[in-house]
Amino acid sequence: MTHKKQKTGANTLIGTIMTNRKGMGFVKDPKNDEKDIMIDVGFLNTALNGDTVEIKIGKKNSYGQLSAEVLRVIERARNSFVCTIDSREGILTAYPDDKKAYASIVLSSTDKDRVTIGDKVFVKMNEWKDAKQNPTGNIIKVIGKKGNNNVEMESIVLERGFEIGFPSAVENEASEIEKNKINDINSEIPKRKDFRGTLTFTIDPFDAKDFDDAISYKNLGSGKYEIGVHIADVSHYVIEGSALDKEALKRGCSIYLVDRTIPMLPEVLSNDVCSLNPHEDKLTFSAWFVMNDRGEVLERGFGKTIINSDHRFTYENAQEVLNAKSGQYFTELNKLNEIAKILQKEKFKKGAIEFEQEEIKFKLDENGKPIGVYKKARLDTHKLVEEYMLLANREVAKHIFDSIKKKGKKDTGSIYRIHDIPDQERMLDLSTFVKALGYKLNTKEGKVTAHDIKSLLKQIEGTTHEALISTAVIRSMQKAVYSTKNIGHFGLAFEYYTHFTSPIRRYPDLLIQRILQRHLHNEPFGDTEINSFQNIAEKSTAREIDAAGAERESKKLKQVEYMSDKVGQVFEGTISGVTEWGMYVEENETKSEGMIKIRDIGDDYFEFDKKTYSIFGQKTKKRFTLGDPIKFKVAGADLDKKTLDFLPA
């Protein structure tokens, strides 16, 4: 969350407060990035984590840290919480699952009659003004018993501000669209460029149900090829201002949990009407390119189209065709792959950065219990699809940008996917970090180029520190966001970039379809529309962050659950973090992370050495350093807190 800060007087400040379970709060000090302003227990004045507050600054404490008290809550970050019912206070009470929530919520007698200990509920908190009393609230929904897989997954979704089902008005609109889809397609055929006679196929994960992109291929002779990137024309069905549109904007994106997808659009649209299922006529919005064997784009076109996919590939069976050098559509797949490799090489030559991070997947039984784990392979077919999607996104962004410039206007009338240059201070910190591990990141007063970062990634390739440093680099870089101001994409080394290719699962892509259509027809944009684009960009970025948080939380739950019945077993891992209270260890296969407390390391007095990112024993001089391999055994698992405790083996 972005910290809002604004001076209001000599000793008052407006900012975003972060709280912890102990009832303490912290607000960023605009004069000192090293230390937050601390609000001690009893001085929060009902402020909750993420609230915008006005604080009164007091004296410094013994650690040289400013202390303060909350004068008033200006704006609540949220008022709904997933809670677990317990009777720690003698009566049935709702305890928020949020680790940063310090106050339990008092329920009415009517609500208490609806629940028992161990129930998970979704509670809306009433207005809370009296800090001497706990807040009151009402149960919106009884989710179910904690520990049940469906209950836990729904809790994760609700806690992040998303919903499982759709309002009836949204479902009704989707149902009407489905009823009329055949007649609608028939009426659209004369208005669109027809690709149904061109070989077209989709390449997706084996368990995918929503196919929002397809690739077409036509050999034009003389070393030229027409390659089409066809995207489900969601904008045709989801009309601006409709109930469907408002709900899609509210959700912002689909959420991909370990065991399910929470779609942005009702399944009748995402898996049927809009999905580019094989052997069905489908309405699409396409970018098509005439390219040569050198991967150069000789001609380009954009517009509304109709396709009929000839085949549905999975990444795996498309890769099998390439590996065997024979099979269905080998010639076409092979040429597409050859050109994709050229596009990839050119991208890297211009400075694009690629992080090859291992992704794990869980095998689940019928109750959602993890029974196995495997690493998701990154195949040439993944890269093939990625390169053509990047090409389409880049060329659409450039076309829109050029269209705006031709009209002599400023860089408005669209949204872009931007990635800013790295923050200098973070890069200096990263340079210090990797130096302690024996590597070098070239910086000029914190300024780094993409080639500097690629040089570092080359140094760590194949080493025990590769995953650790790659993660540190990602965390140190700016985050890609949506914006109306085009500043380019640092990580991809693209001057122009947007999101166009996934409108079934991302709202910005749906918006870009509408924007591109307007530019293709030279239709003007009003100031109100242009202003709304930035608002949508900011909302979409925030929703994307929330969705990523939910996805991480679901994976963390399954990691802890998987390790919970392996207490006492020995595993191999890597030290992924060191602190004054212990060290974090990541298990090599499942990527499950747990803590070895400093008091449990061994028969010695161990201390934390901040400069070398290590913990060392005073007597034995034994040292545990960030990135070191380590054997450990599982000591305990807490499914409620989603934490693991390890011991040295």
LOKOL-756498 format. One line per field, with one value per residue (C-alpha): residue number from 0; x, z, y. Coordinates in pm, 1 decimal. Layout:
<marros>
k	c(NUM  ...)
X	c(X  ...)
Z	c(Z  ...)
Y	c(Y  ...)
</marros>
This chain:
<marros>
k	c(0  1  2  3  4  5  6  7  8  9  10  11  12  13  14  15  16  17  18  19  20  21  22  23  24  25  26  27  28  29  30  31  32  33  34  35  36  37  38  39  40  41  42  43  44  45  46  47  48  49  50  51  52  53  54  55  56  57  58  59  60  61  62  63  64  65  66  67  68  69  70  71  72  73  74  75  76  77  78  79  80  81  82  83  84  85  86  87  88  89  90  91  92  93  94  95  96  97  98  99  100  101  102  103  104  105  106  107  108  109  110  111  112  113  114  115  116  117  118  119  120  121  122  123  124  125  126  127  128  129  130  131  132  133  134  135  136  137  138  139  140  141  142  143  144  145  146  147  148  149  150  151  152  153  154  155  156  157  158  159  160  161  162  163  164  165  166  167  168  169  170  171  172  173  174  175  176  177  178  179  180  181  182  183  184  185  186  187  188  189  190  191  192  193  194  195  196  197  198  199  200  201  202  203  204  205  206  207  208  209  210  211  212  213  214  215  216  217  218  219  220  221  222  223  224  225  226  227  228  229  230  231  232  233  234  235  236  237  238  239  240  241  242  243  244  245  246  247  248  249  250  251  252  253  254  255  256  257  258  259  260  261  262  263  264  265  266  267  268  269  270  271  272  273  274  275  276  277  278  279  280  281  282  283  284  285  286  287  288  289  290  291  292  293  294  295  296  297  298  299  300  301  302  303  304  305  306  307  308  309  310  311  312  313  314  315  316  317  318  319  320  321  322  323  324  325  326  327  328  329  330  331  332  333  334  335  336  337  338  339  340  341  342  343  344  345  346  347  348  349  350  351  352  353  354  355  356  357  358  359  360  361  362  363  364  365  366  367  368  369  370  371  372  373  374  375  376  377  378  379  380  381  382  383  384  385  386  387  388  389  390  391  392  393  394  395  396  397  398  399  400  401  402  403  404  405  406  407  408  409  410  411  412  413  414  415  416  417  418  419  420  421  422  423  424  425  426  427  428  429  430  431  432  433  434  435  436  437  438  439  440  441  442  443  444  445  446  447  448  449  450  451  452  453  454  455  456  457  458  459  460  461  462  463  464  465  466  467  468  469  470  471  472  473  474  475  476  477  478  479  480  481  482  483  484  485  486  487  488  489  490  491  492  493  494  495  496  497  498  499  500  501  502  503  504  505  506  507  508  509  510  511  512  513  514  515  516  517  518  519  520  521  522  523  524  525  526  527  528  529  530  531  532  533  534  535  536  537  538  539  540  541  542  543  544  545  546  547  548  549  550  551  552  553  554  555  556  557  558  559  560  561  562  563  564  565  566  567  568  569  570  571  572  573  574  575  576  577  578  579  580  581  582  583  584  585  586  587  588  589  590  591  592  593  594  595  596  597  598  599  600  601  602  603  604  605  606  607  608  609  610  611  612  613  614  615  616  617  618  619  620  621  622  623  624  625  626  627  628  629  630  631  632  633  634  635  636  637  638  639  640  641  642  643  644  645  646  647  648)
X	c(0.0  126.8  197.5  14.6  196.4  124.0  221.6  -64.9  119.7  438.8  380.2  100.5  113.5  -129.0  -15.7  -102.2  -69.5  60.3  -37.2  56.7  -123.6  26.1  -168.6  128.4  131.1  386.0  371.0  644.7  859.6  894.2  1220.3  1379.9  1337.0  1534.9  1290.5  911.6  719.2  591.1  246.4  256.8  -11.3  -311.7  -258.8  -405.7  -747.2  -927.3  -689.6  -653.2  -392.4  -390.5  -612.6  -533.3  -478.7  -372.2  -111.0  36.4  412.4  570.6  922.4  1185.9  1210.2  1530.9  1608.9  1594.7  1259.8  980.8  667.0  314.8  -54.3  -342.6  -565.5  -828.6  -898.7  -952.2  -1035.9  -1077.8  -885.3  -1152.8  -1444.9  -1494.2  -1284.6  -1261.0  -1273.8  -1258.0  -1507.9  -1358.6  -1446.6  -1114.5  -1299.0  -1568.5  -1821.6  -1831.3  -1625.5  -1496.8  -1115.9  -983.6  -751.5  -547.1  -216.4  -207.3  -549.0  -529.0  -898.5  -1158.2  -1510.6  -1811.6  -2113.7  -2483.4  -2667.1  -2851.4  -2522.8  -2376.8  -2668.9  -2565.7  -2211.9  -1996.2  -1625.8  -1407.5  -1643.7  -1497.8  -1718.5  -1709.8  -1787.8  -1870.1  -1747.0  -1976.1  -1847.3  -1585.7  -1518.0  -1462.2  -1112.1  -1206.1  -1456.5  -1396.4  -1564.2  -1898.7  -1995.8  -2244.3  -2188.3  -2230.5  -2165.4  -2086.2  -1813.7  -1777.6  -1544.3  -1178.2  -945.7  -1187.3  -1018.1  -1312.4  -1361.0  -993.2  -979.4  -1294.7  -1154.8  -839.2  -1045.9  -1280.1  -993.8  -835.7  -1156.1  -1280.1  -1602.4  -1667.1  -2006.3  -2157.6  -2457.8  -2778.4  -2781.5  -2438.6  -2538.8  -2858.2  -2666.7  -2420.6  -2706.2  -2876.9  -2550.5  -2514.8  -2871.9  -2812.5  -2453.4  -2524.4  -2743.4  -2500.1  -2201.9  -2393.1  -2484.4  -2119.4  -1959.8  -2007.3  -1858.4  -1531.9  -1211.9  -1256.1  -968.4  -1171.3  -987.3  -646.3  -482.0  -538.3  -472.0  -451.0  -164.8  -254.1  -198.4  -350.0  -607.0  -705.6  -1073.8  -1063.4  -877.1  -839.0  -564.3  -498.0  -225.7  -281.6  -21.7  -13.8  289.3  282.7  583.3  917.1  1013.9  715.6  448.5  126.0  109.7  -206.3  -255.1  -627.3  -776.6  -1129.2  -1337.1  -1466.0  -1542.4  -1815.8  -2000.3  -1913.2  -2061.1  -1922.8  -2140.0  -2326.5  -2355.8  -2098.0  -1858.7  -1892.1  -1832.3  -1529.1  -1380.3  -1446.7  -1266.5  -992.6  -863.7  -914.3  -747.5  -555.4  -545.2  -374.4  -693.2  -931.2  -982.8  -1199.4  -1288.7  -1328.8  -1627.8  -1902.5  -1801.7  -2068.1  -1859.8  -1504.7  -1528.8  -1787.1  -1901.9  -1568.0  -1334.0  -1164.9  -1269.1  -1168.2  -1399.3  -1631.9  -1678.0  -1555.9  -1549.1  -1197.4  -993.3  -672.4  -325.7  -174.9  174.6  354.4  696.5  1006.5  1255.6  1459.6  1163.7  1112.5  760.3  701.5  329.9  83.3  -291.1  -542.5  -914.4  -1220.7  -1216.7  -1377.3  -1183.9  -1246.3  -961.5  -846.3  -678.4  -630.7  -268.3  -142.4  208.9  325.3  182.5  290.4  641.8  623.9  555.1  857.1  1081.1  974.0  1014.0  691.6  324.6  18.1  110.2  483.7  587.1  381.1  475.8  843.2  846.0  657.5  913.4  1208.5  1074.6  987.3  1348.0  1468.0  1225.5  1348.7  1714.5  1647.0  1461.6  1755.1  2000.8  1815.1  1837.2  1535.4  1579.9  1453.3  1418.7  1406.4  1237.1  1114.0  739.2  595.2  256.5  75.4  -100.8  -421.0  -656.8  -1037.1  -1051.8  -789.0  -516.7  -168.7  -30.8  259.9  455.1  624.6  814.7  648.4  876.4  928.3  917.8  999.7  624.6  571.7  830.2  677.0  334.9  492.6  688.6  383.2  177.5  459.9  472.8  97.6  102.6  397.8  260.1  -86.6  71.4  284.6  -12.3  -220.6  71.2  137.7  -234.3  -244.2  70.1  -73.3  -361.4  -108.8  -224.1  -33.3  28.8  -328.9  -624.5  -488.2  -334.5  3.1  184.7  494.2  803.2  1016.4  1395.6  1531.0  1533.6  1890.5  1876.8  1741.0  2012.2  2284.1  2134.2  2122.2  2484.9  2589.9  2385.0  2532.0  2884.3  2853.6  2774.5  3074.9  2916.9  2927.4  2655.8  2793.5  2635.0  2713.4  2575.3  2288.7  2218.3  2213.0  2135.6  1956.9  2295.2  2434.9  2150.9  2194.0  2566.0  2480.5  2229.6  2497.7  2740.0  2492.6  2373.6  2399.0  2521.2  2356.2  2271.9  2086.3  1726.8  1801.6  1966.5  1714.0  1436.0  1632.1  1675.9  1303.4  1211.9  1462.4  1325.7  1023.6  692.0  524.0  201.1  -74.3  -59.1  -179.3  176.3  396.6  753.3  834.1  900.2  1249.2  1235.4  1124.4  1332.3  1023.5  956.9  583.3  389.3  35.3  -185.1  -412.9  -395.0  -592.3  -928.4  -1110.3  -895.1  -768.7  -976.4  -703.5  -696.7  -1073.3  -1033.4  -753.0  -983.7  -1229.6  -952.1  -791.8  -1126.5  -1181.2  -835.3  -886.1  -1199.8  -1046.9  -1310.7  -1221.7  -1195.3  -1352.4  -1162.3  -1383.9  -1295.8  -925.1  -936.3  -1120.1  -838.5  -588.1  -839.0  -891.6  -514.2  -464.9  -756.9  -633.9  -282.7  -422.7  -646.5  -354.1  -152.8  -446.5  -488.3  -116.7  -139.7  -431.1  -243.7  65.4  -151.0  -316.4  22.0  158.6  -139.0  -70.9  302.2  234.2  -35.4  198.5  475.2  238.4  241.0  619.4  714.5  1045.3  1149.2  1480.2  1499.1  1756.7  1711.7  1873.3  1902.6  1669.6  1679.5  1870.6  1750.8  1834.6  1571.3  1676.1  1704.6  1452.3  1509.5  1349.6  1303.9  1453.6  1167.9  846.9  995.0  824.8  981.4  1016.6  1203.1  1488.0  1482.5  1821.6  1783.9  1737.3  2045.7  2281.4  2470.3  2631.9  2548.9  2460.7  2451.4  2324.4  2587.5  2404.1  2706.3  2766.4  2402.3  2493.6  2448.8  2762.2  2842.9  3069.4  3235.0  3232.8  3266.9  3019.5  2857.8  2527.7  2518.1  2239.1  2233.3  2410.3  2274.1  2144.3  1982.3  1686.2  1394.7  1034.7  954.2  599.6  334.0  66.6  -210.4  -392.7  -86.9  46.2  393.0  650.4  907.0  1231.9  1529.5  1886.5  1931.3)
Z	c(0.0  -83.5  226.1  221.5  411.4  445.2  705.9  880.1  1149.8  1349.4  1538.5  1348.1  1040.3  811.5  701.4  649.4  966.2  984.9  1298.3  1455.7  1668.6  1987.4  1930.1  1824.2  1517.3  1280.4  1038.0  788.6  900.8  601.4  747.1  816.0  587.0  828.7  1119.8  1143.0  1391.9  1661.8  1821.2  2144.2  2283.0  2403.4  2171.4  1842.1  1906.3  1706.6  1408.9  1217.4  972.4  649.5  779.6  691.9  1021.9  1173.1  1443.2  1705.1  1729.3  2072.6  2202.1  2093.9  2286.6  2422.4  2075.7  1912.2  1750.8  1742.3  1932.0  1858.8  1926.2  1680.7  1693.4  1449.4  1179.2  853.3  631.6  698.3  469.3  516.6  738.0  652.5  795.5  779.4  1142.4  1337.6  1620.1  1963.1  2330.3  2465.7  2637.9  2790.3  2512.6  2142.3  1973.9  1620.4  1595.3  1264.1  1070.2  963.8  1151.4  1182.6  1350.1  1727.6  1822.7  1833.8  1714.0  1946.2  1789.8  1862.9  2051.2  1728.2  1543.5  1828.7  1796.8  1434.3  1508.1  1717.9  1809.2  1502.9  1249.5  996.1  927.2  718.0  944.0  865.3  1142.5  1257.5  1302.1  1577.9  1774.5  2136.7  2183.6  2534.5  2385.9  2127.1  1790.6  1717.0  1391.6  1203.1  1028.2  652.3  585.9  779.5  561.1  742.8  973.5  974.6  826.7  548.5  211.9  51.5  363.3  377.0  6.5  24.5  335.2  145.5  -138.0  90.3  305.4  -5.2  -96.4  -372.8  -399.6  -508.7  -678.7  -900.3  -832.9  -1001.4  -1237.7  -1368.4  -1408.0  -1591.0  -1840.2  -1903.7  -1949.4  -2208.1  -2402.4  -2404.5  -2531.6  -2827.8  -2911.6  -3237.8  -3389.8  -3268.5  -3435.6  -3762.3  -3767.4  -3699.7  -3976.3  -4260.1  -4042.2  -3963.5  -4127.5  -4167.8  -4056.6  -4053.7  -4361.0  -4199.8  -3982.9  -3620.9  -3289.3  -2916.4  -2685.0  -2315.5  -1986.6  -1979.4  -1717.2  -1878.5  -1941.0  -2064.0  -2392.8  -2461.2  -2726.2  -3045.1  -3309.8  -3685.3  -3949.9  -4326.8  -4549.9  -4808.3  -5001.8  -5069.2  -4703.2  -4577.6  -4329.0  -4201.8  -3826.3  -3642.1  -3270.1  -3207.6  -2876.4  -2751.8  -2831.4  -2479.0  -2554.0  -2793.4  -2510.1  -2202.6  -2274.4  -2094.2  -1796.8  -1787.1  -1472.0  -1623.1  -1687.7  -1338.4  -1178.3  -1400.9  -1308.2  -939.5  -958.3  -1189.1  -1274.2  -1226.7  -929.0  -972.3  -643.2  -594.3  -661.3  -842.9  -1046.2  -928.3  -1268.0  -1348.8  -1568.6  -1513.9  -1641.2  -1913.1  -2072.6  -1964.4  -2043.2  -2323.5  -2512.8  -2512.9  -2487.0  -2815.9  -2799.3  -3096.0  -3394.5  -3299.1  -3469.1  -3228.9  -3232.8  -3186.5  -3181.5  -3369.2  -3448.5  -3759.0  -3897.5  -4219.8  -4104.5  -4267.5  -4160.6  -3975.0  -3746.7  -3897.8  -3909.8  -4270.7  -4239.5  -3952.3  -3910.1  -3625.9  -3612.5  -3523.8  -3671.8  -3664.5  -3625.2  -3591.8  -3406.2  -3580.7  -3279.4  -2905.6  -2802.2  -2447.1  -2391.0  -2335.7  -2648.5  -2867.8  -2725.6  -2805.0  -3170.8  -3179.0  -3007.5  -3237.8  -3543.6  -3674.2  -3590.7  -3637.8  -3762.6  -3703.8  -4001.1  -3880.3  -3514.0  -3604.5  -3813.4  -3542.6  -3290.1  -3509.5  -3544.9  -3171.9  -3083.2  -3305.9  -3134.9  -2795.9  -2892.8  -3020.6  -2700.0  -2484.8  -2713.3  -2642.3  -2267.2  -2162.6  -1835.5  -1784.6  -1443.2  -1466.2  -1135.3  -1048.2  -1003.9  -795.3  -829.7  -584.1  -653.7  -448.1  -346.3  -376.2  -48.7  -156.2  62.8  -93.7  -161.6  -387.9  -538.1  -872.5  -1047.5  -1345.8  -1647.6  -1869.9  -2225.9  -2563.5  -2630.7  -2326.8  -2471.0  -2819.0  -2703.0  -2477.8  -2764.2  -2988.9  -2702.9  -2626.3  -2996.4  -3006.1  -2681.0  -2797.8  -3145.0  -3013.0  -2764.3  -3037.8  -3274.9  -3008.9  -2906.9  -3270.3  -3327.4  -3035.0  -3152.7  -3503.9  -3351.0  -3182.6  -2835.3  -2521.5  -2418.5  -2307.7  -2439.6  -2335.1  -2053.8  -2071.1  -1879.7  -1752.6  -1559.0  -1421.0  -1395.5  -1069.2  -755.5  -682.3  -306.3  -349.5  -602.2  -361.4  -95.6  -345.8  -443.4  -77.8  -33.4  -329.9  -247.9  94.0  -92.3  -325.3  -635.8  -801.5  -925.2  -1113.7  -992.1  -1054.8  -744.3  -747.5  -1119.3  -1300.5  -1655.0  -1766.3  -1880.0  -1525.8  -1384.2  -1656.9  -1575.4  -1211.2  -1313.5  -1534.1  -1237.8  -1019.8  -1290.2  -1163.1  -815.9  -482.0  -452.8  -786.6  -658.8  -354.4  -547.4  -834.0  -578.0  -414.8  -754.1  -830.9  -490.5  -533.6  -869.1  -927.3  -978.8  -1318.5  -1302.9  -1523.6  -1611.2  -1866.4  -1886.9  -2115.9  -1981.5  -2137.8  -1980.3  -1827.8  -1770.1  -2126.6  -2284.3  -2475.3  -2551.3  -2584.0  -2402.6  -2289.0  -2196.8  -2481.9  -2493.9  -2185.8  -2168.6  -2018.1  -1705.6  -1688.4  -1703.3  -1860.3  -2164.8  -2204.1  -2179.0  -2437.9  -2683.3  -2653.4  -2677.6  -2982.6  -3160.3  -3101.6  -3237.7  -3544.5  -3622.7  -3527.8  -3263.2  -3013.4  -2635.8  -2391.5  -2094.6  -1852.9  -2027.1  -2026.3  -1656.5  -1586.0  -1750.2  -1477.5  -1210.4  -1380.4  -1411.1  -1037.5  -941.7  -1172.1  -1027.2  -672.8  -764.2  -931.5  -608.2  -405.0  -641.1  -627.0  -246.5  -249.2  -483.4  -258.3  49.3  -104.7  -199.4  149.8  302.3  92.2  168.7  543.6  506.2  302.6  565.0  863.1  855.3  810.7  1160.9  1257.5  896.1  765.2  451.5  259.8  223.3  176.1  427.3  274.2  546.8  862.7  1147.8  1509.5  1616.7  1387.5  1029.2  761.2  563.2  228.9  153.1  -187.2  -344.8  -214.0  -156.7  185.8  419.1  794.3  1085.2  1295.5  1608.7  1721.3  2055.6  1876.9  1654.1  1894.1  2221.7  2186.8  2210.4  1856.1  1734.6  1420.9  1202.2  986.1  768.5  653.2  656.1  893.8  1242.0  1425.0  1749.2  1998.9  2123.5  1821.6  1565.6  1358.1  1101.1  914.4  614.5  380.9  84.6  263.6  217.6  540.0  657.5  887.9  1036.1  1064.8  1427.2  1389.8  1159.7  1244.8  982.8  1140.5  1119.7  806.8  964.3  993.6  1267.5  1178.9  1377.3  1256.4  1160.2)
Y	c(0.0  348.7  554.2  883.7  1154.3  1518.4  1775.4  1952.7  2142.8  2173.9  1850.6  1677.9  1459.2  1275.9  933.1  566.8  362.7  8.8  -185.5  -518.1  -772.9  -623.6  -301.1  -88.6  134.0  283.7  576.4  662.9  957.2  1193.7  1326.8  989.1  688.9  472.2  494.1  498.4  708.7  471.1  476.0  274.5  43.0  244.0  540.8  408.7  569.8  291.6  315.7  -11.3  -131.8  70.4  352.7  712.5  892.2  1222.4  1179.2  1410.7  1369.2  1354.0  1299.4  1049.0  725.0  570.0  427.9  770.6  691.8  949.2  853.0  975.4  926.4  905.7  1212.6  1087.3  832.4  1018.1  720.8  349.7  117.3  -149.4  -243.3  -612.3  -895.2  -1273.1  -1388.1  -1711.8  -1766.3  -1840.3  -1785.8  -1657.9  -1372.5  -1595.3  -1536.5  -1618.8  -1347.4  -1287.2  -1274.8  -1133.9  -1364.2  -1060.2  -1084.3  -705.6  -678.6  -628.5  -593.4  -869.6  -788.9  -814.9  -986.7  -940.8  -1215.4  -1301.4  -1353.4  -1557.5  -1797.8  -1864.5  -1983.0  -2216.4  -2223.7  -2284.1  -2127.6  -1889.0  -1587.6  -1272.4  -975.4  -614.3  -386.5  -106.4  247.7  233.9  551.4  448.5  306.3  188.5  -55.7  -327.6  -269.1  -432.6  -597.6  -811.7  -1141.5  -1104.8  -1472.0  -1790.3  -1943.0  -2277.5  -2467.7  -2370.5  -2632.2  -2727.6  -2662.0  -2479.5  -2267.6  -2172.1  -2082.2  -1869.4  -1700.2  -1603.5  -1455.4  -1260.3  -1131.4  -975.6  -796.8  -1028.3  -1227.9  -1585.6  -1555.8  -1286.2  -1059.4  -1175.0  -874.1  -976.2  -1342.3  -1237.8  -1022.5  -1306.3  -1554.5  -1329.8  -1300.5  -1679.9  -1728.6  -1495.4  -1593.2  -1781.7  -1509.4  -1246.5  -1414.2  -1456.7  -1087.5  -991.7  -1200.5  -944.4  -666.1  -841.0  -962.5  -1338.0  -1562.6  -1884.5  -2014.4  -1960.4  -2226.9  -2119.5  -2291.2  -2224.7  -2330.0  -2327.9  -2513.8  -2864.7  -2757.5  -2425.0  -2358.1  -1999.0  -1959.4  -1587.9  -1598.5  -1793.9  -1779.5  -1811.0  -1892.6  -1855.0  -1909.4  -1626.9  -1762.5  -1589.6  -1622.3  -1423.6  -1531.0  -1381.3  -1441.2  -1343.2  -1293.1  -1332.3  -1223.6  -1293.2  -983.6  -935.1  -570.5  -683.3  -857.5  -650.8  -310.3  -6.5  87.3  -246.2  -456.4  -692.9  -406.2  -260.2  -599.2  -667.8  -328.7  -394.9  -730.8  -606.4  -953.7  -1325.5  -1492.5  -1817.6  -2007.5  -2343.5  -2540.1  -2306.0  -1991.8  -1702.8  -1551.7  -1183.6  -1269.1  -1529.9  -1873.9  -1872.3  -1594.8  -1682.3  -2056.1  -2051.3  -1741.6  -1556.3  -1856.3  -1950.3  -2315.2  -2532.8  -2584.7  -2298.9  -1962.4  -1693.2  -1314.4  -1182.2  -862.7  -926.3  -799.8  -955.4  -920.7  -1000.1  -1119.1  -1263.6  -1529.4  -1265.8  -1187.4  -841.7  -698.1  -585.3  -505.8  -487.8  -465.2  -441.2  -490.8  -693.3  -1042.9  -1386.0  -1712.4  -2085.0  -2255.3  -2574.4  -2730.2  -2700.6  -2766.2  -2791.4  -2656.7  -3013.8  -3177.0  -2884.1  -2932.4  -3304.5  -3219.0  -2986.3  -3240.8  -3524.9  -3300.1  -3449.6  -3462.6  -3245.3  -2895.0  -2950.8  -2733.3  -2438.7  -2478.2  -2507.8  -2188.8  -2000.3  -2125.5  -2021.6  -1667.2  -1652.2  -1739.4  -1453.6  -1212.1  -1331.1  -1289.6  -937.4  -849.5  -959.2  -779.9  -455.5  -510.1  -718.2  -907.5  -1261.8  -1420.1  -1798.5  -1871.0  -2217.3  -2244.7  -2525.1  -2691.3  -2916.8  -3244.7  -3243.5  -3521.5  -3494.2  -3297.8  -3046.4  -3200.0  -3174.0  -3523.3  -3431.8  -3145.9  -3089.7  -2813.8  -2652.9  -2685.0  -2380.3  -2510.1  -2358.0  -2352.5  -2127.8  -1887.9  -1915.9  -1798.3  -1535.1  -1376.2  -1335.6  -1193.3  -947.7  -856.0  -786.9  -587.3  -379.9  -308.6  -218.3  24.6  181.8  213.6  390.2  614.2  712.4  771.8  1015.2  1197.3  1237.1  1428.1  1658.4  1564.8  1482.4  1121.6  1053.8  860.5  521.0  321.6  153.9  -115.8  63.8  -42.9  239.8  238.6  92.0  306.0  420.5  359.1  7.4  -72.2  44.1  -183.9  -471.7  -407.2  -430.0  -745.6  -935.7  -816.1  -984.8  -1309.2  -1271.7  -1116.6  -776.3  -542.7  -245.6  76.4  439.4  611.1  362.1  392.0  59.6  -46.2  -359.1  -492.0  -443.8  -654.9  -917.6  -933.3  -1009.9  -1278.4  -1433.7  -1447.2  -1638.3  -1878.8  -2237.0  -2135.6  -2214.2  -1843.9  -1818.5  -1841.8  -1625.1  -1340.7  -1356.8  -1306.4  -1022.1  -852.8  -877.8  -734.0  -450.9  -339.2  -119.1  -294.6  -285.6  -83.0  57.5  426.6  680.9  817.4  611.8  585.8  250.0  -87.9  -124.0  -501.1  -578.4  -300.3  -182.3  182.2  109.9  -160.1  -228.6  -526.0  -634.3  -1012.5  -1131.0  -950.7  -1252.2  -1228.6  -865.2  -548.0  -325.6  -556.2  -515.5  -138.3  -142.1  -320.1  -30.6  227.6  65.0  44.7  417.4  500.7  278.4  479.1  818.0  874.0  1148.5  1104.9  1347.1  1491.6  1298.3  972.0  1049.4  1131.9  806.4  606.8  698.8  605.6  267.5  222.9  279.1  53.6  -223.0  -205.5  -229.9  -525.0  -701.6  -669.0  -803.2  -1099.3  -1181.2  -1171.5  -1416.2  -1648.8  -1644.2  -1703.5  -2010.3  -2154.2  -2083.0  -2264.7  -2575.1  -2565.2  -2559.7  -2826.8  -3047.7  -3024.1  -3059.6  -3440.4  -3455.5  -3342.8  -3505.1  -3571.7  -3434.1  -3217.6  -3016.8  -2644.1  -2305.5  -2022.5  -1762.2  -1497.4  -1409.0  -1187.5  -1118.3  -1374.4  -1658.8  -1771.7  -1856.1  -2174.0  -2264.6  -2634.3  -2714.1  -2911.0  -2751.7  -2403.4  -2417.2  -2161.8  -2204.2  -2048.9  -2186.5  -1971.5  -1842.8  -2019.0  -2352.9  -2335.8  -2514.6  -2524.8  -2183.0  -1813.4  -1710.7  -1350.9  -1180.1  -1009.8  -756.5  -673.5  -1030.3  -1147.0  -1426.3  -1571.4  -1686.2  -1868.9  -1695.3  -2017.4  -2243.3  -1961.5  -2159.4  -1934.5  -1962.9  -1727.5  -1625.7  -1864.8  -2150.3  -2504.7  -2657.8  -2979.6  -2937.0  -3124.9  -3010.5  -2924.4  -2798.2  -2650.4  -2393.1  -2399.3  -2103.4  -1876.1  -2050.5  -2085.1  -2364.5  -2423.9  -2600.1  -2732.2  -2796.7  -3163.4)
</marros>
